[in-house]
Amino acid sequence: MPNDKNGAEKSMFGSSEKNEMPNAENALPGRDEPLSVASQHVVTGNAMKGPYAAHLETIVFGMGCFWGVERLFWNQAGVFATAVGYIGGATKNPAYEEVCTGNTGHNEVVQVIFAPAIISLSRLLQLFWQSHDPTQGMQQGPDRGTQYRSGIYTSDPAQLRLAEASREKFQQVLEDKHFGAITTEILPASVFYYAEDYHQQYLHKNPGGYCSLRGTGCSMDESTDATSTEHKVNIRQEVQA
């Protein structure tokens, strides 16, 4: 696998075979100081951190190595910004090397800031399900460990309901193609910790970098969108103003 910006191979840090989540008592302690990231997204030119405007929403996806996942979403019209980071574990402000030991409990994820008037959550969920294999448990392709698990981390109850409904729909698609049970965790988002700056928009900075993103070959229509037409029109007017 290609070297990252610090000269360390993804395969070296990503070789953890740990498939069990640590508890809070034996997780690494982390640090009080957040990791530093640039203020501006190098692809979209928008702010990397909020607070964001009211017409924008946030959702977080785990689909394996976060480099290729971030590129998938920053290329979508209606996505305002993306950021790679860590979520779902017990370690405060974890570093990448710590996450890859399996002793933080965190998942490698991408935070997606989007305008639902332009790209619906249903479309983002469709991309999520179709672009990786959600049946693999604590791995994704060649990358193994708890940090590569499939996950959706939502911002509000409406997102949670839509994510759960989409899981049921895609499970039926997978069963029809003789795949196993979906192992994706769907949870209200806990604290999102930004990854190191060299990981942000990595495949834009390193176009030939490692990308393991692969789907199952199964596809589905967009799920029913919970956002009302009237609400979408109002948001669209805000975006255009």
Secondary structure, DSSP 8 states (H G I E B T S, - for coil): --B-TTS-BHHHHT-----S---TTTS--B-SS-----SB-TTT-SBSS----TT-EEEEEEESSHHHHHHHHHTSTTEEEEEEEEESSS-BS--HHHHTTT-S--EEEEEEEE-TTTS-HHHHHHHHHHTS-TTSSSEETTEESGGG-EEEEESSHHHHHHHHHHHHHHHHHHHHTT------EEEE----EE--GGGTTHHHHSTT--------S---------S-HHHHHHHHHHHH-
